[in-house]
Amino acid sequence: MIKCISHKRAYPTQEIAEDALIDARTHFDYADQHGPVSVYHCEDCGQYHLTSRGPANEKLAQSLANGKINRQKEANRWLDKLKRK
């Protein structure tokens, strides 16, 4: 695994970084205007990182608009409840 001087988690492709972005949004409850919203190509390590700056990633925006993220959040909550029993 390549390490970046930014100490951010690095993803080898934009597609993997976008999947990680959506996964992060489904597993954590970010306040409005907080948390990662996009991915970018790092000039230092040549890989992709998540960022909370700039416009929302198109794939993320579509997942939010069609309710996919909220459905996955609800599924994760139920899975957590079932694991505790």
C-alpha positions as a printed NumPy array, in Angstrom:
array([[  0.   ,   0.   ,   0.   ],
       [  1.378,   3.367,  -1.01 ],
       [  1.586,   5.917,   1.768],
       [  0.931,   9.574,   1.109],
       [  2.637,  12.495,   2.796],
       [ -0.865,  13.836,   3.535],
       [ -1.465,  10.793,   5.811],
       [ -4.88 ,  10.405,   4.181],
       [ -6.188,   7.001,   3.156],
       [ -5.261,   6.426,  -0.481],
       [ -7.373,   4.625,  -3.079],
       [ -5.832,   3.279,  -6.295],
       [ -8.654,   4.342,  -8.644],
       [-11.321,   7.025,  -8.762],
       [-14.046,   4.373,  -8.848],
       [-12.788,   2.727,  -5.642],
       [-12.499,   6.144,  -3.997],
       [-16.098,   6.998,  -5.007],
       [-17.315,   3.688,  -3.56 ],
       [-15.436,   4.471,  -0.327],
       [-17.014,   7.946,  -0.298],
       [-20.52 ,   6.505,  -0.527],
       [-19.666,   3.822,   2.028],
       [-18.441,   6.483,   4.468],
       [-21.658,   8.452,   4.03 ],
       [-23.72 ,   5.338,   4.816],
       [-21.757,   4.341,   7.935],
       [-21.286,   7.695,   9.658],
       [-23.78 ,  10.416,  10.567],
       [-22.218,  13.61 ,   9.292],
       [-23.78 ,  16.945,  10.175],
       [-24.993,  19.106,   7.301],
       [-22.119,  20.59 ,   5.317],
       [-19.611,  18.22 ,   6.988],
       [-17.881,  15.003,   6.039],
       [-16.419,  13.921,   2.722],
       [-18.239,  15.064,  -0.404],
       [-15.836,  14.307,  -3.223],
       [-12.622,  12.608,  -4.327],
       [ -9.487,  14.035,  -5.888],
       [ -6.332,  12.792,  -7.552],
       [ -3.282,  13.476,  -5.375],
       [ -0.228,  14.834,  -7.158],
       [  2.054,  13.614,  -4.352],
       [  1.18 ,   9.903,  -4.292],
       [ -0.691,   9.503,  -7.59 ],
       [ -3.717,   7.951,  -5.907],
       [ -7.146,   9.283,  -4.869],
       [ -8.298,  10.729,  -1.556],
       [-11.64 ,  11.805,  -0.08 ],
       [-12.209,  15.488,   0.576],
       [-14.815,  17.598,   2.343],
       [-14.128,  20.565,   0.068],
       [-15.58 ,  21.522,  -3.268],
       [-18.751,  20.458,  -5.026],
       [-20.352,  17.099,  -4.304],
       [-19.208,  14.151,  -6.369],
       [-21.775,  13.288,  -9.062],
       [-22.097,   9.661,  -7.946],
       [-22.629,  10.79 ,  -4.335],
       [-25.178,  13.421,  -5.37 ],
       [-27.173,  10.824,  -7.332],
       [-27.087,   8.378,  -4.404],
       [-28.347,  11.065,  -2.052],
       [-31.058,  12.228,  -4.468],
       [-32.47 ,   8.762,  -5.175],
       [-32.456,   7.788,  -1.482],
       [-29.861,   5.017,  -1.819],
       [-27.729,   6.358,   1.034],
       [-30.648,   6.73 ,   3.423],
       [-31.831,   3.187,   2.652],
       [-28.346,   1.813,   3.278],
       [-28.064,   3.792,   6.534],
       [-31.316,   2.232,   7.72 ],
       [-30.106,  -1.24 ,   6.728],
       [-26.863,  -0.641,   8.655],
       [-28.828,   0.419,  11.747],
       [-30.84 ,  -2.817,  11.641],
       [-27.722,  -4.895,  11.164],
       [-26.141,  -3.222,  14.199],
       [-29.267,  -3.929,  16.262],
       [-29.297,  -7.577,  15.232],
       [-25.581,  -7.983,  16.02 ],
       [-26.114,  -6.736,  19.591],
       [-28.614,  -9.488,  20.422]])
